[in-house]
Amino acid sequence: MKLILLAAATMMTAAATAHSRWGAAAYANPGSEMALDGYVSKWLKKRATFSAGAELLYSPLPADSDAFARDYNYPTFAVGLRYCNNSRVRMHRDPDPDWGLAEEVDYDSRLGDTWSVYLKFARPFFRTRRWMAEYALATGVGYSTTKYNKTDAIDNELIGSHLNIYFAAGLYLTYQVAADYALRAGIDYYHHSNGALARPNKGANVLGPSIGVVWFPDYADARVKSKTDSLAQTWRPFRFQPRLTANVALNVGGKTMLEDWQITQFGTPSSDPDYRTEQFKFYMAYSLRADMMYRYARRWASGIGVDLFYGSYAGHIRDIDEAAGEQLAHSPWSVGIALKHQVYYHRLSLAMSIGYYLYRHMGASAKLIEKPYYETIGLRYTFPKWGGLQLGLEVNAHKTKADYTSAVVSFPIWGKEISRRNR
């Protein structure tokens, strides 16, 4: 009987607090399209934007006995939908010698509205019963109603495809006005671009304030009660065991060429069918990467690696340079050394690196616009039952501008990843 009563009490407690893990939010975000360099500022004429969105929220409790959640100070996860109204953004190229053979048009190009679906991670770094400060990262996919075209958006160099990668970052302060409701204010940055899978690909970047309301039933009370719960007081996570792993990763992806964009935009007469064209050839890009990573905490691993790149487009770049009278070395192979870091939450992780080219010969344009360093960032999911195999998507960039987008398969060839739930 005591066991039955204990089980019933446990079920009632779980039912009473389950709703405290789930909530919803709505927000509005007046913003401004950013000109990140002098090139964009010359033709981005009007910048005002407005976005609004809604989110379904989930936040673990201390009583859940989740070591990752505890390490991140009990974060909030969200699935969200964002609508961005860009009807006031205008782009127009005035006559300028820098535009080469590109001719002025008699209208302003518009930036289409976007709808984005995303996943969001928000980590509190300060929290009392009433106040909470947090930072947030989000990623997903966006659909733009308008993209670059020769008919009515020929100066829209920001968005070159209907489907785009969405990324956002924010800093927020939340005030609990009642047991179930809170007000949230902060600053939002969000970005849409196609990862060089199409042209153009300058990307739309918006920054602005954010205001919203959060509904989380008994949010504050549930966390106070959970922290004083006997289970939460006595539970201790498994002791983390640091370990070293050696890994190999294969990336398979592709890109369209910036060189082709520049030629058709500024080096092709208007009488040519390819003048400011919307169609660009897609080229494959590959990389093989080997690294040594030290998982020194449940959340983090850092290390160093060697990256080998192969670009199927090297011959095309050579033809472009020879036609322009450039006598340079060209090779489809590049080699780099990189510092790498990976951030974990259970099986999901964010992998990033910054590398330096030891060998690279990709022609005149690369020498002009690329620095000798490169960056990568991507999401991965680990499959412990498959020996720690990781699958994901990754963007390779130069000076934060996407070079190509790829799928990645990573596998530890020495050492083992942690497979126990709370380690």
C-alpha positions in Angstrom: 0.0 0.0 0.0 2.8 2.4 0.9 4.4 1.7 -2.5 1.1 2.4 -4.3 0.6 5.7 -2.4 4.2 6.7 -3.1 3.7 5.9 -6.8 0.4 7.8 -6.9 2.0 10.8 -5.2 4.9 10.7 -7.7 2.5 10.7 -10.6 0.5 13.5 -9.2 3.6 15.6 -8.7 4.7 14.9 -12.2 1.3 15.9 -13.6 1.3 19.0 -11.6 4.8 20.1 -12.8 4.7 18.8 -16.3 2.9 21.9 -17.6 5.6 24.0 -16.0 8.1 22.7 -18.5 6.1 24.0 -21.5 5.2 27.5 -22.5 4.8 29.9 -25.4 6.0 33.3 -26.4 5.2 36.0 -28.9 7.4 39.0 -29.9 7.8 41.9 -32.2 11.1 43.3 -33.6 11.4 46.6 -35.5 14.8 46.6 -37.1 17.1 47.9 -39.8 18.8 46.1 -42.7 22.6 46.4 -42.1 25.2 47.4 -44.7 28.2 45.5 -43.4 30.6 47.1 -45.9 31.1 50.1 -48.1 30.1 48.1 -51.2 26.6 47.4 -49.8 26.1 50.9 -48.4 26.4 52.4 -52.0 23.2 50.7 -53.2 21.2 49.9 -50.0 19.0 53.0 -50.0 16.2 52.3 -47.4 16.6 49.9 -44.5 13.6 49.8 -42.2 12.2 46.3 -41.5 9.7 44.8 -39.0 9.3 41.2 -37.9 7.0 39.3 -35.5 7.0 35.7 -34.3 5.7 33.0 -32.0 7.5 30.2 -30.2 6.6 27.0 -28.4 8.9 26.7 -25.4 10.3 23.9 -23.3 12.6 24.2 -20.2 13.8 21.4 -18.0 13.5 21.6 -14.3 16.1 20.8 -11.6 14.0 17.8 -10.6 14.6 16.3 -14.0 18.1 15.3 -12.9 19.7 16.3 -16.2 23.4 17.1 -15.9 23.5 19.0 -19.2 20.5 21.1 -18.2 22.2 21.9 -14.9 25.5 22.8 -16.6 23.6 25.3 -18.8 21.6 26.8 -15.9 18.4 25.1 -17.1 18.0 26.6 -20.6 14.9 27.1 -22.7 14.4 25.4 -26.1 12.0 26.8 -28.7 10.4 25.9 -32.0 9.5 29.2 -33.6 8.0 30.9 -36.7 9.1 34.3 -37.7 7.6 36.7 -40.3 9.8 39.5 -41.6 8.2 42.4 -43.4 10.8 43.9 -45.7 8.5 46.0 -47.9 10.3 49.3 -47.0 13.8 48.0 -48.0 15.0 49.6 -51.3 18.1 48.9 -53.4 19.3 50.9 -56.3 22.6 51.2 -58.2 23.3 54.8 -59.2 25.7 55.4 -62.1 29.2 54.6 -60.8 32.5 53.5 -62.5 32.8 50.7 -60.0 29.8 48.9 -61.6 31.7 48.3 -64.9 29.2 47.4 -67.7 26.2 47.2 -65.4 23.6 49.8 -66.5 21.2 51.7 -64.2 17.6 50.7 -64.2 14.6 53.1 -63.7 13.2 51.4 -60.6 14.2 50.5 -57.1 14.6 46.8 -56.3 12.8 45.4 -53.2 13.7 42.8 -50.7 11.0 40.2 -50.4 9.2 39.3 -47.1 10.5 36.1 -45.4 9.0 33.4 -43.4 11.4 31.4 -41.2 11.0 28.2 -39.1 13.7 27.7 -36.5 15.0 25.9 -33.4 16.3 28.1 -30.6 18.5 27.6 -27.6 18.4 30.3 -24.8 20.8 30.1 -21.8 20.2 32.1 -18.7 23.3 33.7 -17.1 21.4 35.5 -14.4 18.2 34.6 -12.6 16.2 35.5 -9.6 12.5 34.9 -8.8 11.4 37.9 -10.9 14.3 38.6 -13.3 16.2 36.6 -15.8 18.9 37.6 -18.3 19.8 35.2 -21.1 21.5 34.9 -24.5 20.0 32.9 -27.4 21.1 31.3 -30.6 18.7 30.0 -33.3 19.0 28.3 -36.7 16.5 27.1 -39.3 15.3 27.7 -42.8 13.7 30.7 -44.4 11.5 31.3 -47.5 11.8 34.7 -49.3 8.8 35.7 -51.4 11.2 37.7 -53.7 14.7 37.0 -54.9 17.2 38.5 -57.4 15.9 38.6 -60.9 16.4 40.6 -64.1 12.8 41.7 -64.4 12.0 43.7 -61.2 14.8 43.1 -58.7 18.0 43.5 -60.6 19.7 45.4 -57.8 18.7 42.9 -55.1 22.1 41.5 -54.3 21.1 40.4 -50.8 18.9 37.4 -51.5 19.5 35.1 -54.5 17.2 32.2 -53.8 13.7 31.6 -52.3 15.0 29.0 -49.8 17.7 30.3 -47.4 19.6 29.4 -44.2 18.3 31.3 -41.2 20.5 32.3 -38.2 19.7 34.5 -35.3 21.3 35.7 -32.0 19.8 37.7 -29.2 20.3 39.1 -25.7 17.2 39.4 -23.5 16.0 40.5 -20.1 12.8 39.0 -18.8 10.6 40.2 -15.9 8.0 37.9 -14.2 4.9 40.0 -13.8 2.7 37.1 -12.6 3.0 33.4 -11.9 2.2 32.5 -15.5 3.3 35.6 -17.5 6.5 37.5 -18.1 7.6 40.5 -20.2 10.7 40.2 -22.3 12.9 42.9 -24.0 16.2 42.8 -25.7 18.1 43.1 -28.9 17.9 40.7 -31.9 20.2 40.0 -34.9 19.0 37.7 -37.7 20.5 36.7 -41.0 19.2 35.0 -44.2 21.5 33.7 -47.0 21.8 30.7 -49.2 25.3 29.5 -48.1 26.8 30.1 -51.7 24.5 27.5 -53.1 23.1 30.2 -55.4 23.9 33.8 -56.5 23.8 36.5 -55.4 24.6 35.7 -51.7 25.4 38.9 -49.9 22.8 38.0 -47.3 20.2 40.0 -45.4 21.3 41.1 -42.0 18.9 42.8 -39.6 19.5 44.3 -36.1 16.9 45.9 -33.8 15.2 45.8 -30.4 12.8 43.1 -29.5 9.8 43.1 -27.2 7.6 40.2 -26.2 5.4 38.3 -23.7 6.2 34.9 -22.3 3.6 32.5 -21.0 5.0 29.7 -18.7 2.5 28.3 -16.2 3.9 28.6 -12.7 7.3 29.1 -14.2 9.0 30.7 -11.2 7.2 28.7 -8.5 7.9 25.4 -10.2 11.6 26.1 -10.2 11.7 27.3 -6.6 9.8 24.2 -5.5 12.0 21.9 -7.7 15.2 23.3 -6.2 14.0 22.4 -2.7 12.6 19.0 -3.7 14.4 16.2 -1.9 15.3 14.5 -5.2 16.9 17.6 -6.6 18.8 18.1 -3.4 20.2 14.6 -3.2 20.8 14.0 -6.9 24.3 14.2 -8.2 25.3 13.8 -11.8 27.8 11.2 -12.9 31.3 12.4 -12.6 32.5 13.5 -16.0 35.5 11.6 -17.4 37.6 13.8 -19.7 38.9 12.0 -22.7 40.9 12.4 -25.9 39.6 11.4 -29.3 41.0 11.3 -32.8 38.5 11.9 -35.5 38.1 11.9 -39.3 35.4 13.8 -41.2 34.3 13.8 -44.8 32.5 16.8 -46.2 30.6 16.7 -49.5 29.0 20.0 -50.7 29.0 22.6 -53.4 28.8 26.2 -54.4 28.2 28.6 -57.2 31.1 30.9 -58.1 31.5 34.5 -57.0 33.8 34.9 -60.1 30.8 34.1 -62.4 28.6 36.6 -60.6 31.1 39.4 -61.0 31.7 38.7 -64.7 28.0 38.6 -65.6 27.2 41.6 -63.4 30.0 44.0 -64.3 32.0 42.5 -67.2 29.2 41.5 -69.7 27.5 43.9 -72.1 23.7 44.3 -71.9 23.4 42.8 -75.4 24.7 39.5 -74.2 22.1 36.9 -73.0 24.3 36.3 -69.9 24.1 40.0 -68.9 23.3 40.1 -65.1 22.0 36.5 -65.4 20.1 34.6 -62.7 21.5 31.2 -63.7 24.8 29.9 -62.4 26.6 26.6 -62.7 26.9 24.5 -59.5 30.3 23.0 -58.6 31.1 20.3 -56.1 33.4 20.8 -53.2 34.9 18.2 -50.9 37.1 18.1 -47.8 38.7 15.4 -45.6 39.5 16.5 -42.1 41.5 14.9 -39.3 41.6 16.3 -35.8 42.5 15.5 -32.2 39.8 16.7 -29.7 40.0 16.8 -25.9 36.5 16.6 -24.3 37.5 18.3 -21.0 33.9 19.0 -19.9 30.4 17.7 -20.4 29.7 20.7 -22.6 32.9 21.3 -24.4 35.7 19.8 -26.5 38.6 21.6 -28.1 41.5 20.5 -30.3 43.5 21.0 -33.5 43.3 19.4 -36.9 44.5 19.3 -40.5 42.0 19.9 -43.3 42.4 18.8 -47.0 40.1 20.5 -49.5 39.3 19.7 -53.1 37.4 22.2 -55.3 36.2 20.9 -58.7 36.0 24.5 -59.9 39.8 25.2 -60.0 40.0 24.6 -63.8 37.1 27.1 -64.4 39.0 29.7 -62.3 42.1 29.1 -64.3 40.2 29.7 -67.6 38.8 33.0 -66.1 42.2 34.2 -65.1 43.9 33.3 -68.4 41.2 35.1 -70.3 42.0 38.2 -68.1 45.7 37.8 -68.7 46.5 36.6 -65.2 49.4 34.2 -65.0 48.9 32.4 -61.7 49.3 29.0 -60.2 46.1 27.0 -59.9 45.3 23.9 -58.0 42.1 22.1 -56.9 43.8 21.1 -53.7 44.1 23.2 -50.5 45.6 22.3 -47.1 45.0 24.1 -43.8 45.6 23.7 -40.1 42.8 24.6 -37.8 41.8 25.2 -34.1 38.5 23.5 -33.4 35.8 23.7 -30.8 32.6 21.8 -30.2 29.8 22.6 -27.8 27.5 19.7 -26.7 24.0 19.4 -25.4 23.4 15.6 -25.1 23.7 14.3 -28.7 23.4 17.6 -30.4 26.5 19.8 -30.9 27.7 23.0 -32.5 31.1 22.5 -34.2 33.3 25.4 -35.2 36.8 26.1 -36.3 39.2 28.7 -37.5 42.0 27.6 -39.8 45.0 28.9 -41.7 45.9 27.8 -45.3 49.3 26.2 -45.6 48.7 25.7 -49.3 46.1 27.3 -51.6 46.1 28.4 -55.2 42.6 29.5 -56.2 43.3 32.3 -58.6 43.2 36.1 -58.7 39.8 36.6 -57.1 40.8 34.4 -54.1 44.0 36.3 -53.6 42.0 39.6 -53.6 39.1 38.8 -51.4 40.2 35.8 -49.3 42.5 36.1 -46.3 44.8 33.2 -45.6 42.4 32.0 -42.9 39.0 30.3 -43.1 36.1 29.5 -40.7 33.7 26.7 -40.4 30.5 26.3 -38.4 27.8 23.6 -38.4 25.4 21.5 -36.4 25.9 17.8 -35.7 24.1 14.9 -34.2 25.9 12.0 -32.5 24.8 8.4 -32.7 26.4 6.6 -29.7 25.1 3.2 -30.9 27.1 3.7 -34.2 30.3 4.2 -32.3 30.0 7.9 -32.0 29.3 8.6 -35.7 28.2 12.3 -36.2 26.1 13.6 -39.1 25.5 17.3 -39.8 25.5 20.3 -42.0 28.4 22.8 -42.2 29.2 26.1 -43.8 32.8 27.0 -44.9 33.5 30.7 -45.0 36.2 33.4 -45.6 35.9 36.5 -43.4 32.4 35.2 -42.3 31.2 35.1 -46.0 30.1 31.7 -47.1 32.3 29.8 -49.6 30.4 26.6 -49.7 27.8 24.5 -47.8 28.3 20.8 -47.2 27.0 17.7 -45.4 29.5 16.2 -43.0 30.1 12.7 -41.7 32.5 12.4 -38.7 33.8 9.3 -36.9 36.2 8.8 -34.0 39.0 6.5 -35.0 40.6 6.4 -31.6 39.0 7.1 -28.2 35.3 6.9 -27.3 32.6 9.4 -26.9 30.5 9.5 -23.7 27.3 7.5 -24.1 25.7 7.6 -20.6 22.7 9.9 -20.5 23.9 12.4 -17.9 27.7 12.3 -18.5 
